[in-house]
């Protein structure tokens, strides 16, 4: 099977044998993923800030004046 036939078969598969989400369902899913991604990023940033503050305070105890 040549490359051109592979491309033709791929398009035929996508057009005739795939079940696609409705536009409304795809939008809802995209918004859900975006919201959870932002929440996860904020959570990671908060944990990073806590650890960074803790490490800064820990190393400050050993810093000569």
Phi and psi restraints in degrees (range 20) as a CNS / XPLOR table:
assign (resid 1 and name C) (resid 2 and name N)
       (resid 2 and name CA) (resid 2 and name C) 1.0 -83.8 20.0 2
assign (resid 2 and name N) (resid 2 and name CA)
       (resid 2 and name C) (resid 3 and name N) 1.0 170.3 20.0 2
assign (resid 2 and name C) (resid 3 and name N)
       (resid 3 and name CA) (resid 3 and name C) 1.0 -62.8 20.0 2
assign (resid 3 and name N) (resid 3 and name CA)
       (resid 3 and name C) (resid 4 and name N) 1.0 -41.9 20.0 2
assign (resid 3 and name C) (resid 4 and name N)
       (resid 4 and name CA) (resid 4 and name C) 1.0 -62.9 20.0 2
assign (resid 4 and name N) (resid 4 and name CA)
       (resid 4 and name C) (resid 5 and name N) 1.0 -42.3 20.0 2
assign (resid 4 and name C) (resid 5 and name N)
       (resid 5 and name CA) (resid 5 and name C) 1.0 -65.0 20.0 2
assign (resid 5 and name N) (resid 5 and name CA)
       (resid 5 and name C) (resid 6 and name N) 1.0 -37.6 20.0 2
assign (resid 5 and name C) (resid 6 and name N)
       (resid 6 and name CA) (resid 6 and name C) 1.0 -61.1 20.0 2
assign (resid 6 and name N) (resid 6 and name CA)
       (resid 6 and name C) (resid 7 and name N) 1.0 -45.2 20.0 2
assign (resid 6 and name C) (resid 7 and name N)
       (resid 7 and name CA) (resid 7 and name C) 1.0 -62.3 20.0 2
assign (resid 7 and name N) (resid 7 and name CA)
       (resid 7 and name C) (resid 8 and name N) 1.0 -44.7 20.0 2
assign (resid 7 and name C) (resid 8 and name N)
       (resid 8 and name CA) (resid 8 and name C) 1.0 -61.1 20.0 2
assign (resid 8 and name N) (resid 8 and name CA)
       (resid 8 and name C) (resid 9 and name N) 1.0 -44.9 20.0 2
assign (resid 8 and name C) (resid 9 and name N)
       (resid 9 and name CA) (resid 9 and name C) 1.0 -64.8 20.0 2
assign (resid 9 and name N) (resid 9 and name CA)
       (resid 9 and name C) (resid 10 and name N) 1.0 -36.5 20.0 2
assign (resid 9 and name C) (resid 10 and name N)
       (resid 10 and name CA) (resid 10 and name C) 1.0 -64.3 20.0 2
assign (resid 10 and name N) (resid 10 and name CA)
       (resid 10 and name C) (resid 11 and name N) 1.0 -45.6 20.0 2
assign (resid 10 and name C) (resid 11 and name N)
       (resid 11 and name CA) (resid 11 and name C) 1.0 -64.0 20.0 2
assign (resid 11 and name N) (resid 11 and name CA)
       (resid 11 and name C) (resid 12 and name N) 1.0 -39.1 20.0 2
assign (resid 11 and name C) (resid 12 and name N)
       (resid 12 and name CA) (resid 12 and name C) 1.0 -63.5 20.0 2
assign (resid 12 and name N) (resid 12 and name CA)
       (resid 12 and name C) (resid 13 and name N) 1.0 -41.9 20.0 2
assign (resid 12 and name C) (resid 13 and name N)
       (resid 13 and name CA) (resid 13 and name C) 1.0 -62.2 20.0 2
assign (resid 13 and name N) (resid 13 and name CA)
       (resid 13 and name C) (resid 14 and name N) 1.0 -46.1 20.0 2
assign (resid 13 and name C) (resid 14 and name N)
       (resid 14 and name CA) (resid 14 and name C) 1.0 -65.4 20.0 2
assign (resid 14 and name N) (resid 14 and name CA)
       (resid 14 and name C) (resid 15 and name N) 1.0 -36.8 20.0 2
assign (resid 14 and name C) (resid 15 and name N)
       (resid 15 and name CA) (resid 15 and name C) 1.0 -81.5 20.0 2
assign (resid 15 and name N) (resid 15 and name CA)
       (resid 15 and name C) (resid 16 and name N) 1.0 -32.5 20.0 2
assign (resid 15 and name C) (resid 16 and name N)
       (resid 16 and name CA) (resid 16 and name C) 1.0 -115.8 20.0 2
assign (resid 16 and name N) (resid 16 and name CA)
       (resid 16 and name C) (resid 17 and name N) 1.0 -18.2 20.0 2
assign (resid 16 and name C) (resid 17 and name N)
       (resid 17 and name CA) (resid 17 and name C) 1.0 -122.2 20.0 2
assign (resid 17 and name N) (resid 17 and name CA)
       (resid 17 and name C) (resid 18 and name N) 1.0 4.7 20.0 2
assign (resid 17 and name C) (resid 18 and name N)
       (resid 18 and name CA) (resid 18 and name C) 1.0 -103.7 20.0 2
assign (resid 18 and name N) (resid 18 and name CA)
       (resid 18 and name C) (resid 19 and name N) 1.0 145.8 20.0 2
assign (resid 18 and name C) (resid 19 and name N)
       (resid 19 and name CA) (resid 19 and name C) 1.0 -103.5 20.0 2
assign (resid 19 and name N) (resid 19 and name CA)
       (resid 19 and name C) (resid 20 and name N) 1.0 117.4 20.0 2
assign (resid 19 and name C) (resid 20 and name N)
       (resid 20 and name CA) (resid 20 and name C) 1.0 -100.6 20.0 2
assign (resid 20 and name N) (resid 20 and name CA)
       (resid 20 and name C) (resid 21 and name N) 1.0 147.1 20.0 2
assign (resid 20 and name C) (resid 21 and name N)
       (resid 21 and name CA) (resid 21 and name C) 1.0 -65.6 20.0 2
assign (resid 21 and name N) (resid 21 and name CA)
       (resid 21 and name C) (resid 22 and name N) 1.0 153.4 20.0 2
assign (resid 21 and name C) (resid 22 and name N)
       (resid 22 and name CA) (resid 22 and name C) 1.0 -70.3 20.0 2
assign (resid 22 and name N) (resid 22 and name CA)
       (resid 22 and name C) (resid 23 and name N) 1.0 160.0 20.0 2
assign (resid 22 and name C) (resid 23 and name N)
       (resid 23 and name CA) (resid 23 and name C) 1.0 -59.5 20.0 2
assign (resid 23 and name N) (resid 23 and name CA)
       (resid 23 and name C) (resid 24 and name N) 1.0 -41.8 20.0 2
assign (resid 23 and name C) (resid 24 and name N)
       (resid 24 and name CA) (resid 24 and name C) 1.0 -62.8 20.0 2
assign (resid 24 and name N) (resid 24 and name CA)
       (resid 24 and name C) (resid 25 and name N) 1.0 -44.9 20.0 2
assign (resid 24 and name C) (resid 25 and name N)
       (resid 25 and name CA) (resid 25 and name C) 1.0 -65.6 20.0 2
assign (resid 25 and name N) (resid 25 and name CA)
       (resid 25 and name C) (resid 26 and name N) 1.0 -39.8 20.0 2
assign (resid 25 and name C) (resid 26 and name N)
       (resid 26 and name CA) (resid 26 and name C) 1.0 -64.5 20.0 2
assign (resid 26 and name N) (resid 26 and name CA)
       (resid 26 and name C) (resid 27 and name N) 1.0 -39.6 20.0 2
assign (resid 26 and name C) (resid 27 and name N)
       (resid 27 and name CA) (resid 27 and name C) 1.0 -66.0 20.0 2
assign (resid 27 and name N) (resid 27 and name CA)
       (resid 27 and name C) (resid 28 and name N) 1.0 -42.7 20.0 2
assign (resid 27 and name C) (resid 28 and name N)
       (resid 28 and name CA) (resid 28 and name C) 1.0 -62.1 20.0 2
assign (resid 28 and name N) (resid 28 and name CA)
       (resid 28 and name C) (resid 29 and name N) 1.0 -43.8 20.0 2
assign (resid 28 and name C) (resid 29 and name N)
       (resid 29 and name CA) (resid 29 and name C) 1.0 -64.8 20.0 2
assign (resid 29 and name N) (resid 29 and name CA)
       (resid 29 and name C) (resid 30 and name N) 1.0 -40.9 20.0 2
assign (resid 29 and name C) (resid 30 and name N)
       (resid 30 and name CA) (resid 30 and name C) 1.0 -63.4 20.0 2
assign (resid 30 and name N) (resid 30 and name CA)
       (resid 30 and name C) (resid 31 and name N) 1.0 -43.1 20.0 2
assign (resid 30 and name C) (resid 31 and name N)
       (resid 31 and name CA) (resid 31 and name C) 1.0 -64.2 20.0 2
assign (resid 31 and name N) (resid 31 and name CA)
       (resid 31 and name C) (resid 32 and name N) 1.0 -42.5 20.0 2
assign (resid 31 and name C) (resid 32 and name N)
       (resid 32 and name CA) (resid 32 and name C) 1.0 -59.8 20.0 2
assign (resid 32 and name N) (resid 32 and name CA)
       (resid 32 and name C) (resid 33 and name N) 1.0 -46.3 20.0 2
assign (resid 32 and name C) (resid 33 and name N)
       (resid 33 and name CA) (resid 33 and name C) 1.0 -64.0 20.0 2
assign (resid 33 and name N) (resid 33 and name CA)
       (resid 33 and name C) (resid 34 and name N) 1.0 -42.1 20.0 2
assign (resid 33 and name C) (resid 34 and name N)
       (resid 34 and name CA) (resid 34 and name C) 1.0 -62.9 20.0 2
assign (resid 34 and name N) (resid 34 and name CA)
       (resid 34 and name C) (resid 35 and name N) 1.0 -43.6 20.0 2
assign (resid 34 and name C) (resid 35 and name N)
       (resid 35 and name CA) (resid 35 and name C) 1.0 -63.6 20.0 2
assign (resid 35 and name N) (resid 35 and name CA)
       (resid 35 and name C) (resid 36 and name N) 1.0 -46.7 20.0 2
assign (resid 35 and name C) (resid 36 and name N)
       (resid 36 and name CA) (resid 36 and name C) 1.0 -67.9 20.0 2
assign (resid 36 and name N) (resid 36 and name CA)
       (resid 36 and name C) (resid 37 and name N) 1.0 -31.5 20.0 2
assign (resid 36 and name C) (resid 37 and name N)
       (resid 37 and name CA) (resid 37 and name C) 1.0 -65.1 20.0 2
assign (resid 37 and name N) (resid 37 and name CA)
       (resid 37 and name C) (resid 38 and name N) 1.0 -44.0 20.0 2
assign (resid 37 and name C) (resid 38 and name N)
       (resid 38 and name CA) (resid 38 and name C) 1.0 -65.2 20.0 2
assign (resid 38 and name N) (resid 38 and name CA)
       (resid 38 and name C) (resid 39 and name N) 1.0 -43.9 20.0 2
assign (resid 38 and name C) (resid 39 and name N)
       (resid 39 and name CA) (resid 39 and name C) 1.0 -62.2 20.0 2
assign (resid 39 and name N) (resid 39 and name CA)
       (resid 39 and name C) (resid 40 and name N) 1.0 -42.2 20.0 2
assign (resid 39 and name C) (resid 40 and name N)
       (resid 40 and name CA) (resid 40 and name C) 1.0 -63.3 20.0 2
assign (resid 40 and name N) (resid 40 and name CA)
       (resid 40 and name C) (resid 41 and name N) 1.0 -43.2 20.0 2
assign (resid 40 and name C) (resid 41 and name N)
       (resid 41 and name CA) (resid 41 and name C) 1.0 -62.7 20.0 2
assign (resid 41 and name N) (resid 41 and name CA)
       (resid 41 and name C) (resid 42 and name N) 1.0 -41.8 20.0 2
assign (resid 41 and name C) (resid 42 and name N)
       (resid 42 and name CA) (resid 42 and name C) 1.0 -64.7 20.0 2
assign (resid 42 and name N) (resid 42 and name CA)
       (resid 42 and name C) (resid 43 and name N) 1.0 -39.0 20.0 2
assign (resid 42 and name C) (resid 43 and name N)
       (resid 43 and name CA) (resid 43 and name C) 1.0 -63.6 20.0 2
assign (resid 43 and name N) (resid 43 and name CA)
       (resid 43 and name C) (resid 44 and name N) 1.0 -44.2 20.0 2
assign (resid 43 and name C) (resid 44 and name N)
       (resid 44 and name CA) (resid 44 and name C) 1.0 -63.8 20.0 2
assign (resid 44 and name N) (resid 44 and name CA)
       (resid 44 and name C) (resid 45 and name N) 1.0 -41.2 20.0 2
assign (resid 44 and name C) (resid 45 and name N)
       (resid 45 and name CA) (resid 45 and name C) 1.0 -63.0 20.0 2
assign (resid 45 and name N) (resid 45 and name CA)
       (resid 45 and name C) (resid 46 and name N) 1.0 -40.5 20.0 2
assign (resid 45 and name C) (resid 46 and name N)
       (resid 46 and name CA) (resid 46 and name C) 1.0 -65.5 20.0 2
assign (resid 46 and name N) (resid 46 and name CA)
       (resid 46 and name C) (resid 47 and name N) 1.0 -43.9 20.0 2
assign (resid 46 and name C) (resid 47 and name N)
       (resid 47 and name CA) (resid 47 and name C) 1.0 -63.7 20.0 2
assign (resid 47 and name N) (resid 47 and name CA)
       (resid 47 and name C) (resid 48 and name N) 1.0 -41.4 20.0 2
assign (resid 47 and name C) (resid 48 and name N)
       (resid 48 and name CA) (resid 48 and name C) 1.0 -60.6 20.0 2
assign (resid 48 and name N) (resid 48 and name CA)
       (resid 48 and name C) (resid 49 and name N) 1.0 -42.4 20.0 2
assign (resid 48 and name C) (resid 49 and name N)
       (resid 49 and name CA) (resid 49 and name C) 1.0 -63.6 20.0 2
assign (resid 49 and name N) (resid 49 and name CA)
       (resid 49 and name C) (resid 50 and name N) 1.0 -42.5 20.0 2
assign (resid 49 and name C) (resid 50 and name N)
       (resid 50 and name CA) (resid 50 and name C) 1.0 -61.9 20.0 2
assign (resid 50 and name N) (resid 50 and name CA)
       (resid 50 and name C) (resid 51 and name N) 1.0 -48.6 20.0 2
assign (resid 50 and name C) (resid 51 and name N)
       (resid 51 and name CA) (resid 51 and name C) 1.0 -65.0 20.0 2
assign (resid 51 and name N) (resid 51 and name CA)
       (resid 51 and name C) (resid 52 and name N) 1.0 -40.4 20.0 2
assign (resid 51 and name C) (resid 52 and name N)
       (resid 52 and name CA) (resid 52 and name C) 1.0 -64.1 20.0 2
assign (resid 52 and name N) (resid 52 and name CA)
       (resid 52 and name C) (resid 53 and name N) 1.0 -42.1 20.0 2
assign (resid 52 and name C) (resid 53 and name N)
       (resid 53 and name CA) (resid 53 and name C) 1.0 -64.0 20.0 2
assign (resid 53 and name N) (resid 53 and name CA)
       (resid 53 and name C) (resid 54 and name N) 1.0 -43.5 20.0 2
assign (resid 53 and name C) (resid 54 and name N)
       (resid 54 and name CA) (resid 54 and name C) 1.0 -61.9 20.0 2
assign (resid 54 and name N) (resid 54 and name CA)
       (resid 54 and name C) (resid 55 and name N) 1.0 -44.2 20.0 2
assign (resid 54 and name C) (resid 55 and name N)
       (resid 55 and name CA) (resid 55 and name C) 1.0 -66.9 20.0 2
assign (resid 55 and name N) (resid 55 and name CA)
       (resid 55 and name C) (resid 56 and name N) 1.0 -40.4 20.0 2
assign (resid 55 and name C) (resid 56 and name N)
       (resid 56 and name CA) (resid 56 and name C) 1.0 -59.8 20.0 2
assign (resid 56 and name N) (resid 56 and name CA)
       (resid 56 and name C) (resid 57 and name N) 1.0 -44.0 20.0 2
assign (resid 56 and name C) (resid 57 and name N)
       (resid 57 and name CA) (resid 57 and name C) 1.0 -66.8 20.0 2
assign (resid 57 and name N) (resid 57 and name CA)
       (resid 57 and name C) (resid 58 and name N) 1.0 -39.7 20.0 2
assign (resid 57 and name C) (resid 58 and name N)
       (resid 58 and name CA) (resid 58 and name C) 1.0 -62.2 20.0 2
assign (resid 58 and name N) (resid 58 and name CA)
       (resid 58 and name C) (resid 59 and name N) 1.0 -48.6 20.0 2
assign (resid 58 and name C) (resid 59 and name N)
       (resid 59 and name CA) (resid 59 and name C) 1.0 -72.5 20.0 2
assign (resid 59 and name N) (resid 59 and name CA)
       (resid 59 and name C) (resid 60 and name N) 1.0 -24.5 20.0 2
assign (resid 59 and name C) (resid 60 and name N)
       (resid 60 and name CA) (resid 60 and name C) 1.0 -67.1 20.0 2
assign (resid 60 and name N) (resid 60 and name CA)
       (resid 60 and name C) (resid 61 and name N) 1.0 -26.5 20.0 2
assign (resid 60 and name C) (resid 61 and name N)
       (resid 61 and name CA) (resid 61 and name C) 1.0 -64.7 20.0 2
assign (resid 61 and name N) (resid 61 and name CA)
       (resid 61 and name C) (resid 62 and name N) 1.0 -27.8 20.0 2
assign (resid 61 and name C) (resid 62 and name N)
       (resid 62 and name CA) (resid 62 and name C) 1.0 -99.9 20.0 2
assign (resid 62 and name N) (resid 62 and name CA)
       (resid 62 and name C) (resid 63 and name N) 1.0 -1.7 20.0 2
assign (resid 62 and name C) (resid 63 and name N)
       (resid 63 and name CA) (resid 63 and name C) 1.0 -80.8 20.0 2
assign (resid 63 and name N) (resid 63 and name CA)
       (resid 63 and name C) (resid 64 and name N) 1.0 127.2 20.0 2
assign (resid 63 and name C) (resid 64 and name N)
       (resid 64 and name CA) (resid 64 and name C) 1.0 -70.0 20.0 2
assign (resid 64 and name N) (resid 64 and name CA)
       (resid 64 and name C) (resid 65 and name N) 1.0 148.3 20.0 2
